[in-house]
């Protein structure tokens, strides 16, 4: 068997009807909650850091 070849007998035949298909619930794992963090830096210092990071990114 060469590279990229496959044995068709190993392939499973997949047949489904509309009745066999289950709907996907996109909200099954939704989580409600809050995220918070504490920092010793002021808002101005954080904004300055963000600006520096964006400047570095634009140089790349």
TIMIVO-49244 format. One record per residue: residue in three letters; x, y, z of N, C-alpha, C, O in turn; residue number from 1. Coordinates in steps of 0.02 Angstrom, whole numbers, always signed. Layout:
N
<type->ALA | n.c1->X | n.c2->Y | n.c3->Z | ca.c1->X | ca.c2->Y | ca.c3->Z | c.c1->X | c.c2->Y | c.c3->Z | o.c1->X | o.c2->Y | o.c3->Z | seq->NUM>
...
This chain:
60
<type->UNK | n.c1->+43 | n.c2->-58 | n.c3->+0 | ca.c1->+0 | ca.c2->+0 | ca.c3->+0 | c.c1->+45 | c.c2->+62 | c.c3->+0 | o.c1->+90 | o.c2->+68 | o.c3->+42 | seq->1>
<type->UNK | n.c1->+35 | n.c2->+107 | n.c3->-46 | ca.c1->+76 | ca.c2->+166 | ca.c3->-52 | c.c1->+54 | c.c2->+222 | c.c3->-7 | o.c1->+1 | o.c2->+219 | o.c3->+25 | seq->2>
<type->UNK | n.c1->+94 | n.c2->+273 | n.c3->-6 | ca.c1->+79 | ca.c2->+332 | ca.c3->+35 | c.c1->+13 | c.c2->+364 | c.c3->+10 | o.c1->+4 | o.c2->+375 | o.c3->-49 | seq->3>
<type->UNK | n.c1->-31 | n.c2->+378 | n.c3->+57 | ca.c1->-94 | ca.c2->+411 | ca.c3->+39 | c.c1->-148 | c.c2->+362 | c.c3->+17 | o.c1->-204 | o.c2->+382 | o.c3->+4 | seq->4>
<type->UNK | n.c1->-132 | n.c2->+298 | n.c3->+13 | ca.c1->-181 | ca.c2->+248 | ca.c3->-7 | c.c1->-222 | c.c2->+227 | c.c3->+54 | o.c1->-200 | o.c2->+236 | o.c3->+111 | seq->5>
<type->UNK | n.c1->-279 | n.c2->+199 | n.c3->+41 | ca.c1->-318 | ca.c2->+171 | ca.c3->+96 | c.c1->-357 | c.c2->+112 | c.c3->+71 | o.c1->-372 | o.c2->+106 | o.c3->+12 | seq->6>
<type->UNK | n.c1->-374 | n.c2->+70 | n.c3->+117 | ca.c1->-413 | ca.c2->+11 | ca.c3->+101 | c.c1->-486 | c.c2->+29 | c.c3->+108 | o.c1->-510 | o.c2->+44 | o.c3->+163 | seq->7>
<type->UNK | n.c1->-523 | n.c2->+27 | n.c3->+53 | ca.c1->-593 | ca.c2->+46 | ca.c3->+55 | c.c1->-634 | c.c2->+3 | c.c3->+102 | o.c1->-686 | o.c2->+25 | o.c3->+128 | seq->8>
<type->UNK | n.c1->-612 | n.c2->-58 | n.c3->+114 | ca.c1->-650 | ca.c2->-102 | ca.c3->+158 | c.c1->-646 | c.c2->-79 | c.c3->+231 | o.c1->-688 | o.c2->-98 | o.c3->+272 | seq->9>
<type->UNK | n.c1->-596 | n.c2->-37 | n.c3->+247 | ca.c1->-590 | ca.c2->-10 | ca.c3->+314 | c.c1->-636 | c.c2->+50 | c.c3->+326 | o.c1->-648 | o.c2->+69 | o.c3->+383 | seq->10>
<type->UNK | n.c1->-661 | n.c2->+78 | n.c3->+273 | ca.c1->-704 | ca.c2->+136 | ca.c3->+279 | c.c1->-774 | c.c2->+115 | c.c3->+299 | o.c1->-802 | o.c2->+68 | o.c3->+272 | seq->11>
<type->UNK | n.c1->-802 | n.c2->+151 | n.c3->+348 | ca.c1->-869 | ca.c2->+135 | ca.c3->+370 | c.c1->-919 | c.c2->+172 | c.c3->+327 | o.c1->-910 | o.c2->+230 | o.c3->+309 | seq->12>
<type->UNK | n.c1->-971 | n.c2->+138 | n.c3->+310 | ca.c1->-1024 | ca.c2->+169 | ca.c3->+271 | c.c1->-1067 | c.c2->+210 | c.c3->+319 | o.c1->-1094 | o.c2->+183 | o.c3->+367 | seq->13>
<type->UNK | n.c1->-1074 | n.c2->+273 | n.c3->+305 | ca.c1->-1112 | ca.c2->+316 | ca.c3->+349 | c.c1->-1175 | c.c2->+340 | c.c3->+313 | o.c1->-1172 | o.c2->+380 | o.c3->+267 | seq->14>
<type->UNK | n.c1->-1230 | n.c2->+314 | n.c3->+335 | ca.c1->-1293 | ca.c2->+336 | ca.c3->+308 | c.c1->-1336 | c.c2->+360 | c.c3->+365 | o.c1->-1345 | o.c2->+325 | o.c3->+415 | seq->15>
<type->UNK | n.c1->-1363 | n.c2->+419 | n.c3->+358 | ca.c1->-1407 | ca.c2->+446 | ca.c3->+410 | c.c1->-1468 | c.c2->+477 | c.c3->+376 | o.c1->-1464 | o.c2->+503 | o.c3->+321 | seq->16>
<type->UNK | n.c1->-1521 | n.c2->+472 | n.c3->+410 | ca.c1->-1581 | ca.c2->+506 | ca.c3->+385 | c.c1->-1593 | c.c2->+566 | c.c3->+430 | o.c1->-1561 | o.c2->+573 | o.c3->+483 | seq->17>
<type->UNK | n.c1->-1637 | n.c2->+609 | n.c3->+410 | ca.c1->-1652 | ca.c2->+668 | ca.c3->+450 | c.c1->-1677 | c.c2->+649 | c.c3->+519 | o.c1->-1669 | o.c2->+687 | o.c3->+567 | seq->18>
<type->UNK | n.c1->-1708 | n.c2->+592 | n.c3->+525 | ca.c1->-1736 | ca.c2->+571 | ca.c3->+589 | c.c1->-1681 | c.c2->+547 | c.c3->+636 | o.c1->-1690 | o.c2->+549 | o.c3->+697 | seq->19>
<type->UNK | n.c1->-1625 | n.c2->+524 | n.c3->+609 | ca.c1->-1570 | ca.c2->+498 | ca.c3->+650 | c.c1->-1526 | c.c2->+553 | c.c3->+678 | o.c1->-1488 | o.c2->+541 | o.c3->+726 | seq->20>
<type->UNK | n.c1->-1529 | n.c2->+612 | n.c3->+650 | ca.c1->-1484 | ca.c2->+666 | ca.c3->+668 | c.c1->-1511 | c.c2->+702 | c.c3->+730 | o.c1->-1569 | o.c2->+722 | o.c3->+732 | seq->21>
<type->UNK | n.c1->-1468 | n.c2->+710 | n.c3->+781 | ca.c1->-1487 | ca.c2->+745 | ca.c3->+842 | c.c1->-1466 | c.c2->+818 | c.c3->+835 | o.c1->-1414 | o.c2->+834 | o.c3->+808 | seq->22>
<type->UNK | n.c1->-1508 | n.c2->+863 | n.c3->+861 | ca.c1->-1492 | ca.c2->+934 | ca.c3->+860 | c.c1->-1436 | c.c2->+949 | c.c3->+909 | o.c1->-1431 | o.c2->+916 | o.c3->+961 | seq->23>
<type->UNK | n.c1->-1396 | n.c2->+998 | n.c3->+893 | ca.c1->-1342 | ca.c2->+1019 | ca.c3->+937 | c.c1->-1368 | c.c2->+1076 | c.c3->+980 | o.c1->-1395 | o.c2->+1125 | o.c3->+955 | seq->24>
<type->UNK | n.c1->-1359 | n.c2->+1069 | n.c3->+1045 | ca.c1->-1378 | ca.c2->+1122 | ca.c3->+1091 | c.c1->-1317 | c.c2->+1165 | c.c3->+1105 | o.c1->-1273 | o.c2->+1145 | o.c3->+1143 | seq->25>
<type->UNK | n.c1->-1315 | n.c2->+1224 | n.c3->+1074 | ca.c1->-1256 | ca.c2->+1267 | ca.c3->+1082 | c.c1->-1252 | c.c2->+1298 | c.c3->+1151 | o.c1->-1200 | o.c2->+1325 | o.c3->+1170 | seq->26>
<type->UNK | n.c1->-1306 | n.c2->+1295 | n.c3->+1190 | ca.c1->-1307 | ca.c2->+1325 | ca.c3->+1257 | c.c1->-1298 | c.c2->+1272 | c.c3->+1311 | o.c1->-1307 | o.c2->+1286 | o.c3->+1370 | seq->27>
<type->UNK | n.c1->-1280 | n.c2->+1212 | n.c3->+1291 | ca.c1->-1274 | ca.c2->+1157 | ca.c3->+1339 | c.c1->-1223 | c.c2->+1171 | c.c3->+1393 | o.c1->-1233 | o.c2->+1152 | o.c3->+1451 | seq->28>
<type->UNK | n.c1->-1169 | n.c2->+1204 | n.c3->+1376 | ca.c1->-1115 | ca.c2->+1217 | ca.c3->+1424 | c.c1->-1107 | c.c2->+1291 | c.c3->+1440 | o.c1->-1052 | o.c2->+1312 | o.c3->+1458 | seq->29>
<type->UNK | n.c1->-1160 | n.c2->+1330 | n.c3->+1433 | ca.c1->-1156 | ca.c2->+1401 | ca.c3->+1452 | c.c1->-1144 | c.c2->+1407 | c.c3->+1527 | o.c1->-1169 | o.c2->+1367 | o.c3->+1567 | seq->30>
<type->UNK | n.c1->-1106 | n.c2->+1457 | n.c3->+1544 | ca.c1->-1092 | ca.c2->+1470 | ca.c3->+1614 | c.c1->-1107 | c.c2->+1542 | c.c3->+1629 | o.c1->-1090 | o.c2->+1587 | o.c3->+1591 | seq->31>
<type->UNK | n.c1->-1139 | n.c2->+1553 | n.c3->+1685 | ca.c1->-1151 | ca.c2->+1621 | ca.c3->+1707 | c.c1->-1107 | c.c2->+1635 | c.c3->+1766 | o.c1->-1098 | o.c2->+1593 | o.c3->+1810 | seq->32>
<type->UNK | n.c1->-1079 | n.c2->+1693 | n.c3->+1768 | ca.c1->-1035 | ca.c2->+1710 | ca.c3->+1823 | c.c1->-1001 | c.c2->+1776 | c.c3->+1811 | o.c1->-1015 | o.c2->+1810 | o.c3->+1762 | seq->33>
<type->UNK | n.c1->-958 | n.c2->+1793 | n.c3->+1855 | ca.c1->-921 | ca.c2->+1856 | ca.c3->+1850 | c.c1->-847 | c.c2->+1842 | c.c3->+1851 | o.c1->-823 | o.c2->+1793 | o.c3->+1880 | seq->34>
<type->UNK | n.c1->-811 | n.c2->+1885 | n.c3->+1818 | ca.c1->-738 | ca.c2->+1882 | ca.c3->+1817 | c.c1->-712 | c.c2->+1947 | c.c3->+1846 | o.c1->-733 | o.c2->+2001 | o.c3->+1825 | seq->35>
<type->UNK | n.c1->-669 | n.c2->+1942 | n.c3->+1893 | ca.c1->-639 | ca.c2->+2002 | ca.c3->+1921 | c.c1->-566 | c.c2->+1988 | c.c3->+1937 | o.c1->-545 | o.c2->+1931 | o.c3->+1945 | seq->36>
<type->UNK | n.c1->-527 | n.c2->+2041 | n.c3->+1940 | ca.c1->-457 | ca.c2->+2035 | ca.c3->+1958 | c.c1->-436 | c.c2->+2099 | c.c3->+1993 | o.c1->-467 | o.c2->+2151 | o.c3->+1986 | seq->37>
<type->UNK | n.c1->-383 | n.c2->+2094 | n.c3->+2031 | ca.c1->-356 | ca.c2->+2151 | ca.c3->+2066 | c.c1->-287 | c.c2->+2165 | c.c3->+2040 | o.c1->-248 | o.c2->+2119 | o.c3->+2026 | seq->38>
<type->UNK | n.c1->-271 | n.c2->+2229 | n.c3->+2034 | ca.c1->-205 | ca.c2->+2249 | ca.c3->+2010 | c.c1->-181 | c.c2->+2308 | c.c3->+2051 | o.c1->-220 | o.c2->+2349 | o.c3->+2074 | seq->39>
<type->UNK | n.c1->-116 | n.c2->+2310 | n.c3->+2060 | ca.c1->-86 | ca.c2->+2367 | ca.c3->+2096 | c.c1->-76 | c.c2->+2427 | c.c3->+2049 | o.c1->-59 | o.c2->+2481 | o.c3->+2072 | seq->40>
<type->UNK | n.c1->-86 | n.c2->+2416 | n.c3->+1984 | ca.c1->-76 | ca.c2->+2469 | ca.c3->+1936 | c.c1->-140 | c.c2->+2511 | c.c3->+1928 | o.c1->-195 | o.c2->+2485 | o.c3->+1936 | seq->41>
<type->UNK | n.c1->-131 | n.c2->+2575 | n.c3->+1914 | ca.c1->-189 | ca.c2->+2619 | ca.c3->+1902 | c.c1->-214 | c.c2->+2607 | c.c3->+1831 | o.c1->-181 | o.c2->+2576 | o.c3->+1790 | seq->42>
<type->UNK | n.c1->-273 | n.c2->+2633 | n.c3->+1817 | ca.c1->-302 | ca.c2->+2627 | ca.c3->+1750 | c.c1->-256 | c.c2->+2659 | c.c3->+1698 | o.c1->-246 | o.c2->+2631 | o.c3->+1644 | seq->43>
<type->UNK | n.c1->-227 | n.c2->+2717 | n.c3->+1715 | ca.c1->-182 | ca.c2->+2751 | ca.c3->+1668 | c.c1->-121 | c.c2->+2708 | c.c3->+1653 | o.c1->-98 | o.c2->+2706 | o.c3->+1595 | seq->44>
<type->UNK | n.c1->-93 | n.c2->+2675 | n.c3->+1704 | ca.c1->-35 | ca.c2->+2632 | ca.c3->+1693 | c.c1->-53 | c.c2->+2572 | c.c3->+1650 | o.c1->-14 | o.c2->+2552 | o.c3->+1606 | seq->45>
<type->UNK | n.c1->-112 | n.c2->+2544 | n.c3->+1661 | ca.c1->-134 | ca.c2->+2487 | ca.c3->+1620 | c.c1->-145 | c.c2->+2508 | c.c3->+1548 | o.c1->-126 | o.c2->+2471 | o.c3->+1502 | seq->46>
<type->UNK | n.c1->-175 | n.c2->+2566 | n.c3->+1537 | ca.c1->-186 | ca.c2->+2591 | ca.c3->+1469 | c.c1->-119 | c.c2->+2604 | c.c3->+1435 | o.c1->-111 | o.c2->+2592 | o.c3->+1375 | seq->47>
<type->UNK | n.c1->-72 | n.c2->+2630 | n.c3->+1472 | ca.c1->-5 | ca.c2->+2642 | ca.c3->+1445 | c.c1->+29 | c.c2->+2577 | c.c3->+1424 | o.c1->+59 | o.c2->+2573 | o.c3->+1371 | seq->48>
<type->UNK | n.c1->+22 | n.c2->+2526 | n.c3->+1466 | ca.c1->+50 | ca.c2->+2460 | ca.c3->+1448 | c.c1->+18 | c.c2->+2433 | c.c3->+1385 | o.c1->+52 | o.c2->+2405 | o.c3->+1342 | seq->49>
<type->UNK | n.c1->-48 | n.c2->+2440 | n.c3->+1380 | ca.c1->-84 | ca.c2->+2417 | ca.c3->+1320 | c.c1->-59 | c.c2->+2453 | c.c3->+1258 | o.c1->-48 | o.c2->+2422 | o.c3->+1206 | seq->50>
<type->UNK | n.c1->-49 | n.c2->+2518 | n.c3->+1264 | ca.c1->-23 | ca.c2->+2557 | ca.c3->+1208 | c.c1->+46 | c.c2->+2533 | c.c3->+1187 | o.c1->+60 | o.c2->+2528 | o.c3->+1127 | seq->51>
<type->UNK | n.c1->+88 | n.c2->+2517 | n.c3->+1236 | ca.c1->+155 | ca.c2->+2491 | ca.c3->+1221 | c.c1->+151 | c.c2->+2424 | c.c3->+1185 | o.c1->+188 | o.c2->+2411 | o.c3->+1137 | seq->52>
<type->UNK | n.c1->+106 | n.c2->+2382 | n.c3->+1208 | ca.c1->+98 | ca.c2->+2316 | ca.c3->+1177 | c.c1->+74 | c.c2->+2323 | c.c3->+1104 | o.c1->+98 | o.c2->+2288 | o.c3->+1060 | seq->53>
<type->UNK | n.c1->+27 | n.c2->+2369 | n.c3->+1093 | ca.c1->+3 | ca.c2->+2380 | ca.c3->+1025 | c.c1->+57 | c.c2->+2408 | c.c3->+980 | o.c1->+61 | o.c2->+2390 | o.c3->+921 | seq->54>
<type->UNK | n.c1->+99 | n.c2->+2453 | n.c3->+1007 | ca.c1->+153 | ca.c2->+2480 | ca.c3->+968 | c.c1->+203 | c.c2->+2426 | c.c3->+947 | o.c1->+225 | o.c2->+2424 | o.c3->+890 | seq->55>
<type->UNK | n.c1->+219 | n.c2->+2381 | n.c3->+994 | ca.c1->+265 | ca.c2->+2326 | ca.c3->+979 | c.c1->+235 | c.c2->+2280 | c.c3->+926 | o.c1->+271 | o.c2->+2256 | o.c3->+882 | seq->56>
<type->UNK | n.c1->+169 | n.c2->+2269 | n.c3->+930 | ca.c1->+136 | ca.c2->+2225 | ca.c3->+881 | c.c1->+137 | c.c2->+2256 | c.c3->+812 | o.c1->+146 | o.c2->+2220 | o.c3->+763 | seq->57>
<type->UNK | n.c1->+127 | n.c2->+2322 | n.c3->+808 | ca.c1->+126 | ca.c2->+2355 | ca.c3->+742 | c.c1->+195 | c.c2->+2358 | c.c3->+710 | o.c1->+201 | o.c2->+2364 | o.c3->+649 | seq->58>
<type->UNK | n.c1->+248 | n.c2->+2353 | n.c3->+751 | ca.c1->+316 | ca.c2->+2353 | ca.c3->+725 | c.c1->+333 | c.c2->+2286 | c.c3->+692 | o.c1->+377 | o.c2->+2283 | o.c3->+649 | seq->59>
<type->UNK | n.c1->+299 | n.c2->+2233 | n.c3->+712 | ca.c1->+313 | ca.c2->+2166 | ca.c3->+685 | c.c1->+286 | c.c2->+2161 | c.c3->+617 | o.c1->+292 | o.c2->+2109 | o.c3->+585 | seq->60>
